[in-house]
Amino acid sequence: MGKFGEELRHEGRLRSNRFRIDEILAGLDEEDRADLLSALKDEGITIAAIARVLRRHGHKISENAVRNYRELF
């Protein structure tokens, strides 16, 4: 991949919704991080529920951000 392609990939990562979830995960303690990752993997827990709980805990996050992260899992 050339420099242009590398820059595009890097820029895309910086603006991705996944970054928001990664930022939240980085700020959680081990137990909460494990719980959130488990919820993201569990198709029985809805995207809306995950977003609601995160917002209730003071995190600014959209359902789309959760959906996009889950799709990349």
PLY file of the C-alpha trace (Angstrom):
ply
format ascii 1.0
element vertex 73
property float x
property float y
property float z
element edge 72
property int vertex1
property int vertex2
end_header
0.00 0.00 0.00
1.31 3.45 -0.89
1.52 6.50 1.33
-1.84 7.77 0.08
-3.57 4.51 0.96
-1.89 4.37 4.36
-3.02 7.91 5.10
-6.59 7.10 4.06
-6.69 4.04 6.28
-5.23 5.97 9.20
-7.67 8.87 8.73
-10.59 6.44 8.51
-9.60 4.83 11.80
-9.39 8.18 13.53
-12.95 9.04 12.57
-14.49 5.62 13.07
-17.20 4.97 15.64
-15.18 2.06 16.90
-12.73 4.57 18.34
-15.40 5.77 20.75
-15.96 2.27 22.14
-12.20 1.76 22.40
-11.96 5.03 24.30
-14.68 3.91 26.71
-13.05 0.49 27.15
-9.72 2.12 27.97
-11.32 4.09 30.79
-13.02 1.13 32.47
-11.62 -1.07 35.20
-10.87 -4.70 34.31
-14.19 -6.09 35.48
-16.32 -3.49 33.67
-14.19 -3.81 30.51
-14.70 -7.58 30.54
-18.45 -7.11 31.09
-18.74 -4.65 28.19
-16.73 -6.86 25.84
-18.88 -9.83 26.84
-22.05 -7.83 26.15
-20.71 -6.74 22.76
-20.12 -10.39 21.84
-23.52 -11.54 23.15
-26.10 -11.22 20.37
-28.80 -11.66 23.03
-28.00 -8.22 24.42
-29.31 -5.57 22.07
-27.26 -2.71 20.70
-29.84 -0.31 22.12
-29.45 -1.80 25.62
-25.66 -1.48 25.51
-25.87 2.14 24.35
-28.48 2.98 27.03
-26.39 1.50 29.85
-23.25 3.27 28.65
-25.13 6.59 28.47
-26.56 5.99 31.94
-22.97 5.69 33.15
-22.09 9.05 31.61
-20.63 7.94 28.27
-21.67 9.84 25.17
-22.33 7.08 22.63
-24.83 6.32 19.90
-26.41 3.03 18.96
-24.65 3.30 15.61
-21.27 3.46 17.35
-22.09 0.26 19.23
-23.44 -1.40 16.06
-20.34 -0.52 14.05
-18.04 -1.87 16.74
-20.04 -5.07 17.06
-19.91 -5.61 13.27
-16.12 -5.47 13.40
-15.93 -7.98 16.26
0 1
1 2
2 3
3 4
4 5
5 6
6 7
7 8
8 9
9 10
10 11
11 12
12 13
13 14
14 15
15 16
16 17
17 18
18 19
19 20
20 21
21 22
22 23
23 24
24 25
25 26
26 27
27 28
28 29
29 30
30 31
31 32
32 33
33 34
34 35
35 36
36 37
37 38
38 39
39 40
40 41
41 42
42 43
43 44
44 45
45 46
46 47
47 48
48 49
49 50
50 51
51 52
52 53
53 54
54 55
55 56
56 57
57 58
58 59
59 60
60 61
61 62
62 63
63 64
64 65
65 66
66 67
67 68
68 69
69 70
70 71
71 72
